[in-house]
Amino acid sequence: MQSRIPIEAIFLRDDAPTLQGRLAAAVVRAILESRARPGARLPSSRRLAQGLGVSRMTVTLVYQDLISQGYLEALPRSGIAVAATVPHRRMEPVAGARTRAGLVRWEDWWAEHDQPRRVIRKPSNWRAFRYPFIFGQVDPALFDHHAWRDCARRALGTRDFSDLAADRYGADDPLLVDYICSNTLPRRGFQAEPDEVLVTLGAQNALYLAVELLARIDRLAVTEEPGYPDFAETLRRASSPIHFLPVDAMGLDPARLPEATRLVIATPSHHIPTGATMPLARRQELLRRAEELDALIIEDDYDFEMSYLAPPAPALKSLDGSGRVIYIGSFSKSLFPGLRIGYMVAPAPFIARARALRAMILRHPPSHLQRITAYFLALGHYDAHIVRLRQTLKARRRVLEEALAASSLRIEGAAVQGGSSVWVSAEGTDSEALAARLHADSVLIEPGSVFFETPPARCPVFRLGYATISAERIPEGIALIDRAARERA
């Protein structure tokens, strides 16, 4: 007698965006986990639809799709059964092969690198908060999904597929590199040749590659205090000596660089987290000082597109006449963080070494993702997106500033060109405790202590992002923060 897969073995999980996808995953899961033999019968479409509370048409479509994939087969006058061609049938477990916990002392195997001390953490369920004042995420309502889908269709078409499916052996998509060279970099005031550009998995990957190539135990690296914590952690992993230089209202002060400085990592156009912009005279002094010290500079220009109050200041790289600046940019901030497409610009010899190192780690970023991004940029969708984003952020910034002005909270720093966050203080409070207290009001803020190598005992500053919260909710959210801060003060 033929075996059957019981209807109870097929249950839906939230593991696919559509009902049809969730049902297909449930059927496949039931086949694999039960190790069903070829010929095992599945519930009829009518019975399964009734049991799961879905339409019979949905079940029929899923069965047909799984037949085409080789999981199922239609038996004449006998319904649907497991096919003999199931692609991923599980192997039978080997007796005694199950791994037992505790047999390997993993602590004896770790390389000589400590866990990061400073990590920016955001709740994975941040969308569930009513007032998410967090930085680095996006408002999906502002993104042109139809345009992105059209670009994806183009990249997945027959004309592009054979080229993009090949192993590029470390090379990048020429369409994307061409756009960066001809459009993105001129907006920052400088030009580069294709052999001076490397596509990376976001700015983070570019930072890692640069530090891995340049940092040494006998080279003092300088970074900002407060500053982006990953600068410090990446240098720490490379066993580099680090000097944390306090910033002022104009960012990092070149006059205070130690004489032993060989590497500087900075955010001159939009300091993390205060938003300070380094003026032209100080940028020129930083380059002069770097030449005097024979030092190199890594410039993270992560947020220049968010300039809606004033034109962005030219990149430090645009003033670099001696090739000392390694420039890092990213499309992940202006499009969406899950994109993970960034780029690094530097003299060709350095990019060649960085390309070889990247090839050892990941060969190259996914070719199809590079091509989709290239189409989105080249077809004008990106510029339209930036215009829409700037208009929205400008309106939200105005509402945010008005709400803060009516509260006891004080703006300690904000990018004069625009940006998508402000640096705020609540006098007499500790921002870590304040953030924990605000969870009960469905409010998210980013405590400031993570941005300091040596934070104050009671750190009153925190970052408020406004790219993910609607203008209508900002005043109420600020009022809740103000109330909680007054209670704790």
Residue pairs with C-beta under 8 A, 6 or more apart in sequence:
2 39
2 40
2 41
2 81
3 36
3 37
3 39
3 40
3 41
4 40
4 41
4 42
4 43
5 30
5 31
5 34
5 36
5 40
5 41
5 42
5 43
5 82
6 43
7 43
7 47
7 48
7 51
9 30
9 33
9 34
10 26
10 27
10 30
10 43
10 48
10 51
10 52
11 26
11 52
12 19
12 22
12 23
12 26
12 52
13 22
13 25
13 26
14 22
15 22
15 25
16 22
16 24
16 25
19 54
19 58
20 58
20 61
20 62
20 65
23 52
23 54
23 58
23 59
23 62
24 62
24 65
24 66
27 42
27 62
27 63
27 66
27 71
27 72
28 66
28 71
30 36
31 40
31 71
31 82
31 86
32 86
32 88
32 89
32 90
33 90
34 40
35 89
35 90
35 92
36 82
37 82
38 81
38 82
38 83
38 84
38 86
39 81
39 82
39 84
40 81
40 82
41 78
41 79
41 80
41 81
42 48
42 63
42 72
42 79
42 80
42 81
42 82
43 51
44 79
44 80
45 56
45 59
45 60
45 63
45 80
46 56
48 59
49 55
49 56
49 58
49 59
52 59
63 72
63 80
66 72
67 73
67 74
67 80
67 83
69 87
70 83
70 85
70 86
70 87
71 82
71 83
71 86
71 87
72 80
72 81
72 82
72 83
73 80
73 81
73 82
73 83
73 84
74 80
75 81
113 237
114 236
116 229
116 233
116 236
117 232
117 233
117 236
118 229
118 232
118 233
118 450
118 451
118 453
119 229
119 233
119 450
120 229
120 446
120 450
122 134
122 136
122 137
122 444
122 446
123 129
123 444
126 132
126 134
126 137
126 444
126 468
128 442
129 442
129 443
129 444
130 442
130 443
130 473
130 477
131 441
131 442
131 443
131 444
131 469
131 473
131 476
131 477
131 480
132 444
132 465
132 468
132 469
133 443
133 444
133 445
133 446
133 464
133 465
133 466
133 468
133 469
133 477
133 481
134 444
134 445
134 446
134 465
134 468
135 420
135 421
135 446
135 463
135 465
135 467
136 333
136 337
136 465
137 337
137 465
137 467
137 468
138 335
138 336
138 337
138 467
138 468
139 392
139 467
139 468
139 470
142 385
142 388
142 389
142 392
143 335
143 336
143 385
144 381
144 384
144 385
147 376
147 379
147 381
147 384
148 372
148 376
148 381
151 372
151 373
151 375
151 376
151 379
151 381
152 372
154 160
154 371
154 372
154 375
155 164
155 368
155 371
155 372
155 375
156 368
160 371
163 367
164 173
164 367
164 368
164 371
165 367
166 367
167 363
168 363
168 364
168 367
169 359
169 363
170 355
170 356
170 358
170 359
170 363
170 364
171 364
172 197
172 198
172 199
172 364
172 365
172 370
173 199
173 367
173 370
173 371
173 374
174 194
175 370
175 371
175 374
175 375
175 378
176 199
176 341
176 370
176 371
176 373
176 374
176 377
177 194
177 197
177 199
178 194
178 374
179 374
179 377
179 378
180 192
180 197
180 199
180 329
180 343
181 191
181 192
181 193
181 194
181 197
183 377
184 329
184 343
184 377
185 191
185 192
185 345
187 304
188 301
188 304
188 312
188 314
188 315
188 317
188 318
188 327
188 329
189 314
189 315
189 317
189 318
190 315
190 317
190 318
190 320
192 345
193 348
195 348
195 351
195 352
196 345
196 346
196 347
196 348
196 351
197 343
197 344
197 345
197 351
198 206
198 209
198 343
198 344
198 345
198 351
198 354
198 355
198 358
199 341
199 342
199 343
199 364
199 365
199 370
200 206
200 209
200 341
200 342
200 343
200 344
200 358
200 365
201 340
201 341
201 342
201 362
201 365
202 330
202 332
202 337
202 339
202 340
202 341
202 342
203 300
203 302
203 328
203 329
203 330
203 332
203 342
204 230
204 342
205 340
205 342
205 358
206 328
206 330
206 342
206 343
206 344
207 230
207 231
207 234
207 265
207 298
207 300
207 328
208 234
209 344
209 354
209 357
209 358
210 298
210 326
210 328
210 344
210 346
210 354
211 234
211 235
211 237
211 238
211 240
211 265
211 298
212 238
212 357
213 350
213 353
213 354
213 357
214 263
214 296
214 298
215 221
215 235
215 238
215 239
215 240
215 263
216 238
216 240
217 239
217 240
217 241
219 240
219 241
219 262
219 263
220 240
220 241
220 242
220 243
220 258
220 260
220 261
220 262
220 263
221 235
221 240
221 241
221 242
221 243
221 261
221 262
221 263
221 264
221 265
222 242
222 243
222 244
222 245
222 252
222 257
222 258
222 261
222 263
222 264
222 265
223 231
223 232
223 235
223 242
223 243
223 244
223 245
223 264
223 265
223 266
224 231
224 244
224 245
224 247
224 251
224 252
224 265
224 266
224 267
224 271
224 272
225 244
225 245
225 246
225 247
225 452
225 453
225 454
226 247
226 273
226 274
226 448
226 451
226 452
227 244
227 247
227 267
227 271
227 272
227 273
227 451
228 267
228 272
228 273
228 300
228 451
229 450
229 451
231 265
231 300
232 242
232 244
232 453
235 242
235 265
236 242
240 263
243 258
243 261
244 453
244 454
245 252
245 253
245 256
245 257
247 253
247 271
247 274
247 276
248 276
249 276
249 413
250 276
250 277
250 278
250 279
250 282
251 266
251 267
251 268
251 271
251 276
251 277
251 278
251 282
252 264
252 266
252 268
252 271
252 278
252 286
253 282
254 282
254 285
254 286
254 288
254 289
254 290
255 285
255 289
257 264
257 289
257 293
257 295
259 293
261 293
261 295
262 293
262 294
262 295
262 296
263 295
263 296
263 297
263 298
264 286
264 290
264 295
264 296
264 297
264 298
265 297
265 298
265 300
266 278
266 286
266 297
266 298
266 299
266 300
266 316
267 299
267 300
267 301
267 302
268 277
268 278
268 283
268 286
268 299
268 313
268 316
269 277
269 278
269 301
269 303
269 304
269 312
269 313
269 315
269 316
269 417
270 277
270 302
270 303
270 304
270 306
270 415
270 417
270 419
271 277
271 278
271 413
272 300
272 302
272 451
273 413
273 421
273 423
273 446
273 448
273 451
273 463
274 412
274 413
274 423
275 413
275 414
275 415
275 416
275 419
275 421
275 422
275 423
276 413
276 415
277 313
277 415
277 416
277 417
278 286
278 313
278 316
279 313
280 313
280 314
283 316
283 319
284 319
286 297
286 316
287 297
287 316
287 319
287 320
287 321
287 322
287 324
287 325
289 295
290 296
290 297
290 324
291 322
291 324
295 324
296 324
296 325
296 326
297 316
297 320
297 324
297 325
297 326
298 325
298 326
298 328
299 315
299 316
299 317
299 325
299 326
299 327
299 328
300 328
301 315
301 316
301 317
301 327
301 328
301 329
302 328
302 329
302 330
302 333
303 333
303 415
303 419
303 420
304 312
304 315
304 329
305 333
305 334
305 386
305 389
305 390
306 333
306 334
306 389
306 390
306 393
306 415
306 417
306 418
306 419
306 420
307 390
307 417
307 418
308 390
308 391
308 393
308 394
308 397
308 417
308 418
309 394
309 397
309 416
309 417
309 418
310 416
310 417
310 418
311 417
312 417
313 417
315 327
316 325
316 327
317 325
317 327
317 345
323 346
323 347
325 346
326 344
326 345
326 346
326 350
327 344
327 345
327 346
328 342
328 343
328 344
328 345
329 342
329 343
329 344
329 345
330 341
330 342
330 343
331 339
331 341
331 342
331 373
331 377
331 382
332 338
332 339
332 340
332 341
332 342
334 382
334 385
334 386
334 389
335 341
335 373
335 376
335 382
335 385
339 369
339 373
340 365
340 369
341 365
341 369
341 370
341 373
344 351
344 354
345 351
346 354
358 364
376 382
390 418
393 418
393 419
393 420
393 466
393 467
394 418
395 471
396 466
396 467
396 469
396 470
396 471
396 474
397 418
397 466
399 471
399 474
399 475
400 422
400 464
400 466
400 474
400 478
401 411
401 422
402 475
403 474
403 475
403 478
403 479
404 410
404 411
404 422
404 424
404 478
407 478
407 479
407 481
407 482
408 426
408 427
408 482
408 485
408 486
408 489
409 424
409 425
409 426
409 478
409 481
409 482
409 485
410 424
410 425
410 426
410 427
411 422
411 423
411 424
412 423
412 424
412 425
412 461
413 422
413 423
414 422
414 423
420 465
420 466
420 467
421 463
421 464
421 465
421 466
421 467
422 463
422 464
422 466
423 448
423 461
423 462
423 463
424 461
424 462
424 463
424 464
425 460
425 461
425 462
426 434
426 460
426 462
426 481
426 482
426 485
426 488
426 489
427 460
427 489
428 460
428 488
428 489
429 458
429 460
429 485
429 488
429 489
430 458
430 459
430 460
430 488
431 445
431 447
431 448
431 449
431 459
431 460
431 461
431 462
432 447
432 449
432 459
433 488
434 445
434 447
434 462
434 481
434 484
434 485
434 488
435 444
435 445
435 446
435 447
435 462
437 484
437 487
437 488
438 444
438 445
438 480
438 481
438 484
441 480
441 484
443 477
443 480
443 481
443 484
445 462
445 463
445 464
445 481
446 462
446 463
446 464
446 465
447 459
447 462
448 455
448 459
448 460
448 461
448 462
448 463
449 455
449 456
449 459
451 463
452 459
466 474
469 477
